[in-house]
Amino acid sequence: MSTEVGPDEIEVLPDCRTSFEPVIVPKRNRRPDGMDQIVLSLYAQRLPTREISADFEDLLGPGVQDTISRIT
């Protein structure tokens, strides 16, 4: 997990009953649904990846620039 101070590890306890359903990022996904389409749309409008990354960092926190680069 990325924090304002730097990377930090958290221990995730198993969900034995599989009753927990994440809201922002669904299970077995690494990024929110639709993020690829949004990034590609912004990139197609000639918005630099640095600006796209800055917008997503406001929502998802630091460390998004690598993900944006992989998508584009």
mmJSON file of the N, C-alpha and C atoms, coordinates in Angstrom:
{"data_MODEL":{"atom_site":{
"group_PDB":["ATOM","ATOM","ATOM","ATOM","ATOM","ATOM","ATOM","ATOM","ATOM","ATOM","ATOM","ATOM","ATOM","ATOM","ATOM","ATOM","ATOM","ATOM","ATOM","ATOM","ATOM","ATOM","ATOM","ATOM","ATOM","ATOM","ATOM","ATOM","ATOM","ATOM","ATOM","ATOM","ATOM","ATOM","ATOM","ATOM","ATOM","ATOM","ATOM","ATOM","ATOM","ATOM","ATOM","ATOM","ATOM","ATOM","ATOM","ATOM","ATOM","ATOM","ATOM","ATOM","ATOM","ATOM","ATOM","ATOM","ATOM","ATOM","ATOM","ATOM","ATOM","ATOM","ATOM","ATOM","ATOM","ATOM","ATOM","ATOM","ATOM","ATOM","ATOM","ATOM","ATOM","ATOM","ATOM","ATOM","ATOM","ATOM","ATOM","ATOM","ATOM","ATOM","ATOM","ATOM","ATOM","ATOM","ATOM","ATOM","ATOM","ATOM","ATOM","ATOM","ATOM","ATOM","ATOM","ATOM","ATOM","ATOM","ATOM","ATOM","ATOM","ATOM","ATOM","ATOM","ATOM","ATOM","ATOM","ATOM","ATOM","ATOM","ATOM","ATOM","ATOM","ATOM","ATOM","ATOM","ATOM","ATOM","ATOM","ATOM","ATOM","ATOM","ATOM","ATOM","ATOM","ATOM","ATOM","ATOM","ATOM","ATOM","ATOM","ATOM","ATOM","ATOM","ATOM","ATOM","ATOM","ATOM","ATOM","ATOM","ATOM","ATOM","ATOM","ATOM","ATOM","ATOM","ATOM","ATOM","ATOM","ATOM","ATOM","ATOM","ATOM","ATOM","ATOM","ATOM","ATOM","ATOM","ATOM","ATOM","ATOM","ATOM","ATOM","ATOM","ATOM","ATOM","ATOM","ATOM","ATOM","ATOM","ATOM","ATOM","ATOM","ATOM","ATOM","ATOM","ATOM","ATOM","ATOM","ATOM","ATOM","ATOM","ATOM","ATOM","ATOM","ATOM","ATOM","ATOM","ATOM","ATOM","ATOM","ATOM","ATOM","ATOM","ATOM","ATOM","ATOM","ATOM","ATOM","ATOM","ATOM","ATOM","ATOM","ATOM","ATOM","ATOM","ATOM","ATOM","ATOM","ATOM","ATOM","ATOM","ATOM","ATOM","ATOM","ATOM"],
"id":[1,2,3,4,5,6,7,8,9,10,11,12,13,14,15,16,17,18,19,20,21,22,23,24,25,26,27,28,29,30,31,32,33,34,35,36,37,38,39,40,41,42,43,44,45,46,47,48,49,50,51,52,53,54,55,56,57,58,59,60,61,62,63,64,65,66,67,68,69,70,71,72,73,74,75,76,77,78,79,80,81,82,83,84,85,86,87,88,89,90,91,92,93,94,95,96,97,98,99,100,101,102,103,104,105,106,107,108,109,110,111,112,113,114,115,116,117,118,119,120,121,122,123,124,125,126,127,128,129,130,131,132,133,134,135,136,137,138,139,140,141,142,143,144,145,146,147,148,149,150,151,152,153,154,155,156,157,158,159,160,161,162,163,164,165,166,167,168,169,170,171,172,173,174,175,176,177,178,179,180,181,182,183,184,185,186,187,188,189,190,191,192,193,194,195,196,197,198,199,200,201,202,203,204,205,206,207,208,209,210,211,212,213,214,215,216],
"type_symbol":["N","C","C","N","C","C","N","C","C","N","C","C","N","C","C","N","C","C","N","C","C","N","C","C","N","C","C","N","C","C","N","C","C","N","C","C","N","C","C","N","C","C","N","C","C","N","C","C","N","C","C","N","C","C","N","C","C","N","C","C","N","C","C","N","C","C","N","C","C","N","C","C","N","C","C","N","C","C","N","C","C","N","C","C","N","C","C","N","C","C","N","C","C","N","C","C","N","C","C","N","C","C","N","C","C","N","C","C","N","C","C","N","C","C","N","C","C","N","C","C","N","C","C","N","C","C","N","C","C","N","C","C","N","C","C","N","C","C","N","C","C","N","C","C","N","C","C","N","C","C","N","C","C","N","C","C","N","C","C","N","C","C","N","C","C","N","C","C","N","C","C","N","C","C","N","C","C","N","C","C","N","C","C","N","C","C","N","C","C","N","C","C","N","C","C","N","C","C","N","C","C","N","C","C","N","C","C","N","C","C","N","C","C","N","C","C"],
"label_atom_id":["N","CA","C","N","CA","C","N","CA","C","N","CA","C","N","CA","C","N","CA","C","N","CA","C","N","CA","C","N","CA","C","N","CA","C","N","CA","C","N","CA","C","N","CA","C","N","CA","C","N","CA","C","N","CA","C","N","CA","C","N","CA","C","N","CA","C","N","CA","C","N","CA","C","N","CA","C","N","CA","C","N","CA","C","N","CA","C","N","CA","C","N","CA","C","N","CA","C","N","CA","C","N","CA","C","N","CA","C","N","CA","C","N","CA","C","N","CA","C","N","CA","C","N","CA","C","N","CA","C","N","CA","C","N","CA","C","N","CA","C","N","CA","C","N","CA","C","N","CA","C","N","CA","C","N","CA","C","N","CA","C","N","CA","C","N","CA","C","N","CA","C","N","CA","C","N","CA","C","N","CA","C","N","CA","C","N","CA","C","N","CA","C","N","CA","C","N","CA","C","N","CA","C","N","CA","C","N","CA","C","N","CA","C","N","CA","C","N","CA","C","N","CA","C","N","CA","C","N","CA","C","N","CA","C","N","CA","C","N","CA","C","N","CA","C","N","CA","C","N","CA","C"],
"label_alt_id":[null,null,null,null,null,null,null,null,null,null,null,null,null,null,null,null,null,null,null,null,null,null,null,null,null,null,null,null,null,null,null,null,null,null,null,null,null,null,null,null,null,null,null,null,null,null,null,null,null,null,null,null,null,null,null,null,null,null,null,null,null,null,null,null,null,null,null,null,null,null,null,null,null,null,null,null,null,null,null,null,null,null,null,null,null,null,null,null,null,null,null,null,null,null,null,null,null,null,null,null,null,null,null,null,null,null,null,null,null,null,null,null,null,null,null,null,null,null,null,null,null,null,null,null,null,null,null,null,null,null,null,null,null,null,null,null,null,null,null,null,null,null,null,null,null,null,null,null,null,null,null,null,null,null,null,null,null,null,null,null,null,null,null,null,null,null,null,null,null,null,null,null,null,null,null,null,null,null,null,null,null,null,null,null,null,null,null,null,null,null,null,null,null,null,null,null,null,null,null,null,null,null,null,null,null,null,null,null,null,null,null,null,null,null,null,null],
"label_comp_id":["MET","MET","MET","SER","SER","SER","THR","THR","THR","GLU","GLU","GLU","VAL","VAL","VAL","GLY","GLY","GLY","PRO","PRO","PRO","ASP","ASP","ASP","GLU","GLU","GLU","ILE","ILE","ILE","GLU","GLU","GLU","VAL","VAL","VAL","LEU","LEU","LEU","PRO","PRO","PRO","ASP","ASP","ASP","CYS","CYS","CYS","ARG","ARG","ARG","THR","THR","THR","SER","SER","SER","PHE","PHE","PHE","GLU","GLU","GLU","PRO","PRO","PRO","VAL","VAL","VAL","ILE","ILE","ILE","VAL","VAL","VAL","PRO","PRO","PRO","LYS","LYS","LYS","ARG","ARG","ARG","ASN","ASN","ASN","ARG","ARG","ARG","ARG","ARG","ARG","PRO","PRO","PRO","ASP","ASP","ASP","GLY","GLY","GLY","MET","MET","MET","ASP","ASP","ASP","GLN","GLN","GLN","ILE","ILE","ILE","VAL","VAL","VAL","LEU","LEU","LEU","SER","SER","SER","LEU","LEU","LEU","TYR","TYR","TYR","ALA","ALA","ALA","GLN","GLN","GLN","ARG","ARG","ARG","LEU","LEU","LEU","PRO","PRO","PRO","THR","THR","THR","ARG","ARG","ARG","GLU","GLU","GLU","ILE","ILE","ILE","SER","SER","SER","ALA","ALA","ALA","ASP","ASP","ASP","PHE","PHE","PHE","GLU","GLU","GLU","ASP","ASP","ASP","LEU","LEU","LEU","LEU","LEU","LEU","GLY","GLY","GLY","PRO","PRO","PRO","GLY","GLY","GLY","VAL","VAL","VAL","GLN","GLN","GLN","ASP","ASP","ASP","THR","THR","THR","ILE","ILE","ILE","SER","SER","SER","ARG","ARG","ARG","ILE","ILE","ILE","THR","THR","THR"],
"label_asym_id":["A","A","A","A","A","A","A","A","A","A","A","A","A","A","A","A","A","A","A","A","A","A","A","A","A","A","A","A","A","A","A","A","A","A","A","A","A","A","A","A","A","A","A","A","A","A","A","A","A","A","A","A","A","A","A","A","A","A","A","A","A","A","A","A","A","A","A","A","A","A","A","A","A","A","A","A","A","A","A","A","A","A","A","A","A","A","A","A","A","A","A","A","A","A","A","A","A","A","A","A","A","A","A","A","A","A","A","A","A","A","A","A","A","A","A","A","A","A","A","A","A","A","A","A","A","A","A","A","A","A","A","A","A","A","A","A","A","A","A","A","A","A","A","A","A","A","A","A","A","A","A","A","A","A","A","A","A","A","A","A","A","A","A","A","A","A","A","A","A","A","A","A","A","A","A","A","A","A","A","A","A","A","A","A","A","A","A","A","A","A","A","A","A","A","A","A","A","A","A","A","A","A","A","A","A","A","A","A","A","A","A","A","A","A","A","A"],
"label_entity_id":["1","1","1","1","1","1","1","1","1","1","1","1","1","1","1","1","1","1","1","1","1","1","1","1","1","1","1","1","1","1","1","1","1","1","1","1","1","1","1","1","1","1","1","1","1","1","1","1","1","1","1","1","1","1","1","1","1","1","1","1","1","1","1","1","1","1","1","1","1","1","1","1","1","1","1","1","1","1","1","1","1","1","1","1","1","1","1","1","1","1","1","1","1","1","1","1","1","1","1","1","1","1","1","1","1","1","1","1","1","1","1","1","1","1","1","1","1","1","1","1","1","1","1","1","1","1","1","1","1","1","1","1","1","1","1","1","1","1","1","1","1","1","1","1","1","1","1","1","1","1","1","1","1","1","1","1","1","1","1","1","1","1","1","1","1","1","1","1","1","1","1","1","1","1","1","1","1","1","1","1","1","1","1","1","1","1","1","1","1","1","1","1","1","1","1","1","1","1","1","1","1","1","1","1","1","1","1","1","1","1","1","1","1","1","1","1"],
"label_seq_id":[1,1,1,2,2,2,3,3,3,4,4,4,5,5,5,6,6,6,7,7,7,8,8,8,9,9,9,10,10,10,11,11,11,12,12,12,13,13,13,14,14,14,15,15,15,16,16,16,17,17,17,18,18,18,19,19,19,20,20,20,21,21,21,22,22,22,23,23,23,24,24,24,25,25,25,26,26,26,27,27,27,28,28,28,29,29,29,30,30,30,31,31,31,32,32,32,33,33,33,34,34,34,35,35,35,36,36,36,37,37,37,38,38,38,39,39,39,40,40,40,41,41,41,42,42,42,43,43,43,44,44,44,45,45,45,46,46,46,47,47,47,48,48,48,49,49,49,50,50,50,51,51,51,52,52,52,53,53,53,54,54,54,55,55,55,56,56,56,57,57,57,58,58,58,59,59,59,60,60,60,61,61,61,62,62,62,63,63,63,64,64,64,65,65,65,66,66,66,67,67,67,68,68,68,69,69,69,70,70,70,71,71,71,72,72,72],
"pdbx_PDB_ins_code":[null,null,null,null,null,null,null,null,null,null,null,null,null,null,null,null,null,null,null,null,null,null,null,null,null,null,null,null,null,null,null,null,null,null,null,null,null,null,null,null,null,null,null,null,null,null,null,null,null,null,null,null,null,null,null,null,null,null,null,null,null,null,null,null,null,null,null,null,null,null,null,null,null,null,null,null,null,null,null,null,null,null,null,null,null,null,null,null,null,null,null,null,null,null,null,null,null,null,null,null,null,null,null,null,null,null,null,null,null,null,null,null,null,null,null,null,null,null,null,null,null,null,null,null,null,null,null,null,null,null,null,null,null,null,null,null,null,null,null,null,null,null,null,null,null,null,null,null,null,null,null,null,null,null,null,null,null,null,null,null,null,null,null,null,null,null,null,null,null,null,null,null,null,null,null,null,null,null,null,null,null,null,null,null,null,null,null,null,null,null,null,null,null,null,null,null,null,null,null,null,null,null,null,null,null,null,null,null,null,null,null,null,null,null,null,null],
"Cartn_x":[0.849,0.0,0.898,0.569,1.312,0.687,1.537,1.065,1.795,1.441,2.108,3.568,3.888,5.247,6.067,5.437,6.112,5.349,5.936,5.236,5.134,4.048,3.811,3.071,3.399,2.731,1.623,0.511,-0.58,-0.899,-1.351,-1.729,-3.227,-3.593,-4.997,-5.438,-6.404,-6.914,-7.811,-7.771,-8.622,-10.1,-10.911,-12.355,-12.935,-13.027,-13.424,-14.803,-15.696,-17.062,-17.238,-16.195,-16.218,-17.39,-17.645,-18.762,-18.362,-17.058,-16.606,-16.55,-17.157,-17.131,-16.58,-15.357,-14.777,-15.598,-15.576,-16.399,-15.637,-14.431,-13.71,-13.071,-12.312,-11.637,-12.167,-12.879,-13.45,-12.377,-12.794,-11.872,-11.158,-9.894,-9.029,-8.711,-9.01,-8.648,-7.582,-6.786,-5.723,-6.054,-7.075,-7.476,-8.989,-9.567,-11.026,-11.543,-12.766,-13.407,-13.529,-13.26,-13.398,-12.196,-11.212,-10.038,-9.295,-9.16,-8.459,-9.134,-10.46,-11.186,-11.039,-11.07,-10.929,-9.539,-8.516,-7.136,-6.916,-7.374,-7.2,-7.954,-9.118,-9.882,-9.131,-8.595,-7.827,-6.554,-5.914,-4.689,-4.981,-6.121,-6.519,-6.802,-7.162,-7.393,-6.084,-4.962,-3.614,-3.272,-3.876,-3.511,-2.257,-1.208,0.032,-0.187,0.57,0.426,0.709,1.558,1.855,0.61,-0.178,-1.412,-2.475,-2.56,-3.51,-3.158,-1.864,-1.403,-1.732,-1.537,-1.823,-3.298,-4.183,-5.613,-5.96,-5.395,-5.693,-5.04,-3.899,-3.259,-4.144,-4.91,-5.846,-6.888,-7.29,-8.322,-7.759,-6.664,-6.173,-4.886,-4.257,-3.021,-1.796,-0.622,0.624,0.936,1.785,2.194,1.361,0.535,-0.363,0.324,1.413,2.048,2.485,3.012,3.397,2.194,1.094,-0.138,-0.622,-0.585,-1.015,-0.112,1.189,2.123,1.858,1.556,1.246,-0.022,-1.009,-2.276,-2.083,-1.325,-1.152,-0.138],
"Cartn_y":[-1.157,0.0,1.224,2.225,3.477,4.461,5.126,6.142,7.441,8.488,9.773,9.7,8.796,8.658,7.72,6.806,5.834,4.527,3.496,2.207,1.561,0.844,0.167,-1.131,-2.16,-3.446,-3.604,-4.172,-4.467,-5.951,-6.493,-7.902,-7.999,-8.758,-8.929,-10.297,-10.286,-11.537,-12.225,-13.543,-14.255,-14.09,-14.066,-13.955,-15.351,-16.09,-17.502,-17.702,-16.804,-16.949,-16.234,-15.624,-14.827,-13.848,-13.239,-12.314,-10.87,-10.573,-9.203,-8.927,-7.836,-7.429,-6.008,-5.822,-4.49,-3.56,-2.273,-1.31,-0.644,-0.144,0.622,-0.284,-1.259,-2.185,-3.59,-4.185,-5.514,-6.577,-7.676,-8.771,-9.208,-9.6,-10.101,-9.06,-7.796,-6.725,-5.858,-5.21,-4.361,-2.883,-2.556,-1.157,-1.088,0.091,0.234,-0.1,-0.605,-0.885,0.398,0.307,1.443,2.363,2.115,2.993,2.979,1.81,1.712,2.583,2.514,3.284,4.785,5.199,6.622,7.112,6.347,6.742,6.812,5.806,5.813,6.96,7.293,8.414,9.728,9.93,11.147,11.195,10.052,9.978,10.267,9.797,10.047,11.529,12.246,13.687,14.471,13.758,14.332,14.937,14.426,14.846,14.07,14.745,14.032,13.064,11.979,10.974,11.577,12.567,13.214,13.876,14.535,15.177,14.135,13.081,11.999,11.391,11.148,10.567,11.481,12.788,13.737,13.695,13.587,13.511,12.239,11.114,9.848,9.755,10.424,10.417,11.094,12.102,12.751,11.758,10.83,9.857,8.607,8.07,6.761,6.793,7.945,8.053,7.942,8.105,8.109,6.741,6.745,5.497,5.077,5.959,5.622,5.786,6.545,6.864,5.614,4.603,3.359,2.678,2.674,2.054,2.799,4.12,4.929,4.632,4.532,4.233,2.863,1.872,0.532,0.521,1.291,1.324,1.972,3.075,3.77,3.042],
"Cartn_z":[0.0,0.0,0.0,-0.785,-0.819,0.153,0.937,1.863,1.584,2.293,2.117,2.532,3.459,3.96,3.083,2.407,1.556,1.547,0.904,0.85,2.229,2.449,3.711,3.415,4.152,3.962,4.991,4.543,5.45,5.356,6.442,6.456,6.209,5.195,4.863,5.37,6.25,6.801,5.779,5.738,4.787,5.131,4.116,4.273,4.1,5.192,5.138,4.504,4.772,4.246,2.909,2.41,1.179,1.161,2.313,2.417,2.135,2.163,1.928,0.438,0.028,-1.374,-1.446,-1.964,-2.037,-2.925,-2.588,-3.299,-4.446,-4.191,-5.212,-6.247,-5.804,-6.719,-6.433,-7.394,-7.172,-6.899,-6.318,-6.041,-7.314,-7.144,-8.208,-9.292,-9.045,-9.964,-9.312,-10.134,-9.597,-9.718,-10.48,-10.632,-10.828,-10.595,-10.708,-12.099,-12.165,-13.451,-14.259,-15.541,-16.427,-16.471,-15.628,-15.594,-16.926,-17.533,-18.825,-19.876,-19.953,-20.952,-20.715,-19.46,-19.144,-19.523,-19.148,-19.447,-20.953,-21.677,-23.128,-23.787,-23.263,-23.801,-23.589,-22.395,-22.117,-22.952,-23.11,-23.905,-25.377,-25.867,-27.257,-27.506,-26.437,-26.549,-26.379,-26.478,-26.409,-25.053,-23.99,-22.645,-22.24,-21.791,-21.432,-20.267,-20.284,-19.22,-17.846,-17.786,-16.497,-15.918,-16.769,-16.299,-15.943,-16.734,-16.424,-15.074,-14.855,-13.589,-12.414,-12.602,-11.527,-11.132,-12.119,-11.819,-11.056,-11.477,-10.805,-9.434,-9.243,-7.923,-6.889,-7.306,-6.388,-5.885,-6.752,-6.386,-5.729,-6.277,-5.867,-5.059,-4.952,-4.194,-5.086,-4.477,-5.252,-5.861,-6.871,-7.493,-8.688,-9.186,-10.289,-11.648,-11.692,-12.967,-13.726,-13.047,-13.718,-14.345,-13.653,-14.173,-15.404,-15.373,-16.525,-17.718,-17.482,-18.565,-19.169,-18.321,-18.83,-19.653,-19.25,-19.988,-21.353,-21.398,-22.675,-23.529],
"occupancy":[1.0,1.0,1.0,1.0,1.0,1.0,1.0,1.0,1.0,1.0,1.0,1.0,1.0,1.0,1.0,1.0,1.0,1.0,1.0,1.0,1.0,1.0,1.0,1.0,1.0,1.0,1.0,1.0,1.0,1.0,1.0,1.0,1.0,1.0,1.0,1.0,1.0,1.0,1.0,1.0,1.0,1.0,1.0,1.0,1.0,1.0,1.0,1.0,1.0,1.0,1.0,1.0,1.0,1.0,1.0,1.0,1.0,1.0,1.0,1.0,1.0,1.0,1.0,1.0,1.0,1.0,1.0,1.0,1.0,1.0,1.0,1.0,1.0,1.0,1.0,1.0,1.0,1.0,1.0,1.0,1.0,1.0,1.0,1.0,1.0,1.0,1.0,1.0,1.0,1.0,1.0,1.0,1.0,1.0,1.0,1.0,1.0,1.0,1.0,1.0,1.0,1.0,1.0,1.0,1.0,1.0,1.0,1.0,1.0,1.0,1.0,1.0,1.0,1.0,1.0,1.0,1.0,1.0,1.0,1.0,1.0,1.0,1.0,1.0,1.0,1.0,1.0,1.0,1.0,1.0,1.0,1.0,1.0,1.0,1.0,1.0,1.0,1.0,1.0,1.0,1.0,1.0,1.0,1.0,1.0,1.0,1.0,1.0,1.0,1.0,1.0,1.0,1.0,1.0,1.0,1.0,1.0,1.0,1.0,1.0,1.0,1.0,1.0,1.0,1.0,1.0,1.0,1.0,1.0,1.0,1.0,1.0,1.0,1.0,1.0,1.0,1.0,1.0,1.0,1.0,1.0,1.0,1.0,1.0,1.0,1.0,1.0,1.0,1.0,1.0,1.0,1.0,1.0,1.0,1.0,1.0,1.0,1.0,1.0,1.0,1.0,1.0,1.0,1.0,1.0,1.0,1.0,1.0,1.0,1.0,1.0,1.0,1.0,1.0,1.0,1.0],
"B_iso_or_equiv":[0.0,0.0,0.0,0.0,0.0,0.0,0.0,0.0,0.0,0.0,0.0,0.0,0.0,0.0,0.0,0.0,0.0,0.0,0.0,0.0,0.0,0.0,0.0,0.0,0.0,0.0,0.0,0.0,0.0,0.0,0.0,0.0,0.0,0.0,0.0,0.0,0.0,0.0,0.0,0.0,0.0,0.0,0.0,0.0,0.0,0.0,0.0,0.0,0.0,0.0,0.0,0.0,0.0,0.0,0.0,0.0,0.0,0.0,0.0,0.0,0.0,0.0,0.0,0.0,0.0,0.0,0.0,0.0,0.0,0.0,0.0,0.0,0.0,0.0,0.0,0.0,0.0,0.0,0.0,0.0,0.0,0.0,0.0,0.0,0.0,0.0,0.0,0.0,0.0,0.0,0.0,0.0,0.0,0.0,0.0,0.0,0.0,0.0,0.0,0.0,0.0,0.0,0.0,0.0,0.0,0.0,0.0,0.0,0.0,0.0,0.0,0.0,0.0,0.0,0.0,0.0,0.0,0.0,0.0,0.0,0.0,0.0,0.0,0.0,0.0,0.0,0.0,0.0,0.0,0.0,0.0,0.0,0.0,0.0,0.0,0.0,0.0,0.0,0.0,0.0,0.0,0.0,0.0,0.0,0.0,0.0,0.0,0.0,0.0,0.0,0.0,0.0,0.0,0.0,0.0,0.0,0.0,0.0,0.0,0.0,0.0,0.0,0.0,0.0,0.0,0.0,0.0,0.0,0.0,0.0,0.0,0.0,0.0,0.0,0.0,0.0,0.0,0.0,0.0,0.0,0.0,0.0,0.0,0.0,0.0,0.0,0.0,0.0,0.0,0.0,0.0,0.0,0.0,0.0,0.0,0.0,0.0,0.0,0.0,0.0,0.0,0.0,0.0,0.0,0.0,0.0,0.0,0.0,0.0,0.0,0.0,0.0,0.0,0.0,0.0,0.0],
"pdbx_formal_charge":[null,null,null,null,null,null,null,null,null,null,null,null,null,null,null,null,null,null,null,null,null,null,null,null,null,null,null,null,null,null,null,null,null,null,null,null,null,null,null,null,null,null,null,null,null,null,null,null,null,null,null,null,null,null,null,null,null,null,null,null,null,null,null,null,null,null,null,null,null,null,null,null,null,null,null,null,null,null,null,null,null,null,null,null,null,null,null,null,null,null,null,null,null,null,null,null,null,null,null,null,null,null,null,null,null,null,null,null,null,null,null,null,null,null,null,null,null,null,null,null,null,null,null,null,null,null,null,null,null,null,null,null,null,null,null,null,null,null,null,null,null,null,null,null,null,null,null,null,null,null,null,null,null,null,null,null,null,null,null,null,null,null,null,null,null,null,null,null,null,null,null,null,null,null,null,null,null,null,null,null,null,null,null,null,null,null,null,null,null,null,null,null,null,null,null,null,null,null,null,null,null,null,null,null,null,null,null,null,null,null,null,null,null,null,null,null],
"auth_seq_id":[1,1,1,2,2,2,3,3,3,4,4,4,5,5,5,6,6,6,7,7,7,8,8,8,9,9,9,10,10,10,11,11,11,12,12,12,13,13,13,14,14,14,15,15,15,16,16,16,17,17,17,18,18,18,19,19,19,20,20,20,21,21,21,22,22,22,23,23,23,24,24,24,25,25,25,26,26,26,27,27,27,28,28,28,29,29,29,30,30,30,31,31,31,32,32,32,33,33,33,34,34,34,35,35,35,36,36,36,37,37,37,38,38,38,39,39,39,40,40,40,41,41,41,42,42,42,43,43,43,44,44,44,45,45,45,46,46,46,47,47,47,48,48,48,49,49,49,50,50,50,51,51,51,52,52,52,53,53,53,54,54,54,55,55,55,56,56,56,57,57,57,58,58,58,59,59,59,60,60,60,61,61,61,62,62,62,63,63,63,64,64,64,65,65,65,66,66,66,67,67,67,68,68,68,69,69,69,70,70,70,71,71,71,72,72,72],
"auth_comp_id":["MET","MET","MET","SER","SER","SER","THR","THR","THR","GLU","GLU","GLU","VAL","VAL","VAL","GLY","GLY","GLY","PRO","PRO","PRO","ASP","ASP","ASP","GLU","GLU","GLU","ILE","ILE","ILE","GLU","GLU","GLU","VAL","VAL","VAL","LEU","LEU","LEU","PRO","PRO","PRO","ASP","ASP","ASP","CYS","CYS","CYS","ARG","ARG","ARG","THR","THR","THR","SER","SER","SER","PHE","PHE","PHE","GLU","GLU","GLU","PRO","PRO","PRO","VAL","VAL","VAL","ILE","ILE","ILE","VAL","VAL","VAL","PRO","PRO","PRO","LYS","LYS","LYS","ARG","ARG","ARG","ASN","ASN","ASN","ARG","ARG","ARG","ARG","ARG","ARG","PRO","PRO","PRO","ASP","ASP","ASP","GLY","GLY","GLY","MET","MET","MET","ASP","ASP","ASP","GLN","GLN","GLN","ILE","ILE","ILE","VAL","VAL","VAL","LEU","LEU","LEU","SER","SER","SER","LEU","LEU","LEU","TYR","TYR","TYR","ALA","ALA","ALA","GLN","GLN","GLN","ARG","ARG","ARG","LEU","LEU","LEU","PRO","PRO","PRO","THR","THR","THR","ARG","ARG","ARG","GLU","GLU","GLU","ILE","ILE","ILE","SER","SER","SER","ALA","ALA","ALA","ASP","ASP","ASP","PHE","PHE","PHE","GLU","GLU","GLU","ASP","ASP","ASP","LEU","LEU","LEU","LEU","LEU","LEU","GLY","GLY","GLY","PRO","PRO","PRO","GLY","GLY","GLY","VAL","VAL","VAL","GLN","GLN","GLN","ASP","ASP","ASP","THR","THR","THR","ILE","ILE","ILE","SER","SER","SER","ARG","ARG","ARG","ILE","ILE","ILE","THR","THR","THR"],
"auth_asym_id":["A","A","A","A","A","A","A","A","A","A","A","A","A","A","A","A","A","A","A","A","A","A","A","A","A","A","A","A","A","A","A","A","A","A","A","A","A","A","A","A","A","A","A","A","A","A","A","A","A","A","A","A","A","A","A","A","A","A","A","A","A","A","A","A","A","A","A","A","A","A","A","A","A","A","A","A","A","A","A","A","A","A","A","A","A","A","A","A","A","A","A","A","A","A","A","A","A","A","A","A","A","A","A","A","A","A","A","A","A","A","A","A","A","A","A","A","A","A","A","A","A","A","A","A","A","A","A","A","A","A","A","A","A","A","A","A","A","A","A","A","A","A","A","A","A","A","A","A","A","A","A","A","A","A","A","A","A","A","A","A","A","A","A","A","A","A","A","A","A","A","A","A","A","A","A","A","A","A","A","A","A","A","A","A","A","A","A","A","A","A","A","A","A","A","A","A","A","A","A","A","A","A","A","A","A","A","A","A","A","A","A","A","A","A","A","A"],
"auth_atom_id":["N","CA","C","N","CA","C","N","CA","C","N","CA","C","N","CA","C","N","CA","C","N","CA","C","N","CA","C","N","CA","C","N","CA","C","N","CA","C","N","CA","C","N","CA","C","N","CA","C","N","CA","C","N","CA","C","N","CA","C","N","CA","C","N","CA","C","N","CA","C","N","CA","C","N","CA","C","N","CA","C","N","CA","C","N","CA","C","N","CA","C","N","CA","C","N","CA","C","N","CA","C","N","CA","C","N","CA","C","N","CA","C","N","CA","C","N","CA","C","N","CA","C","N","CA","C","N","CA","C","N","CA","C","N","CA","C","N","CA","C","N","CA","C","N","CA","C","N","CA","C","N","CA","C","N","CA","C","N","CA","C","N","CA","C","N","CA","C","N","CA","C","N","CA","C","N","CA","C","N","CA","C","N","CA","C","N","CA","C","N","CA","C","N","CA","C","N","CA","C","N","CA","C","N","CA","C","N","CA","C","N","CA","C","N","CA","C","N","CA","C","N","CA","C","N","CA","C","N","CA","C","N","CA","C","N","CA","C","N","CA","C","N","CA","C","N","CA","C","N","CA","C"],
"pdbx_PDB_model_num":[1,1,1,1,1,1,1,1,1,1,1,1,1,1,1,1,1,1,1,1,1,1,1,1,1,1,1,1,1,1,1,1,1,1,1,1,1,1,1,1,1,1,1,1,1,1,1,1,1,1,1,1,1,1,1,1,1,1,1,1,1,1,1,1,1,1,1,1,1,1,1,1,1,1,1,1,1,1,1,1,1,1,1,1,1,1,1,1,1,1,1,1,1,1,1,1,1,1,1,1,1,1,1,1,1,1,1,1,1,1,1,1,1,1,1,1,1,1,1,1,1,1,1,1,1,1,1,1,1,1,1,1,1,1,1,1,1,1,1,1,1,1,1,1,1,1,1,1,1,1,1,1,1,1,1,1,1,1,1,1,1,1,1,1,1,1,1,1,1,1,1,1,1,1,1,1,1,1,1,1,1,1,1,1,1,1,1,1,1,1,1,1,1,1,1,1,1,1,1,1,1,1,1,1,1,1,1,1,1,1,1,1,1,1,1,1]
}}}
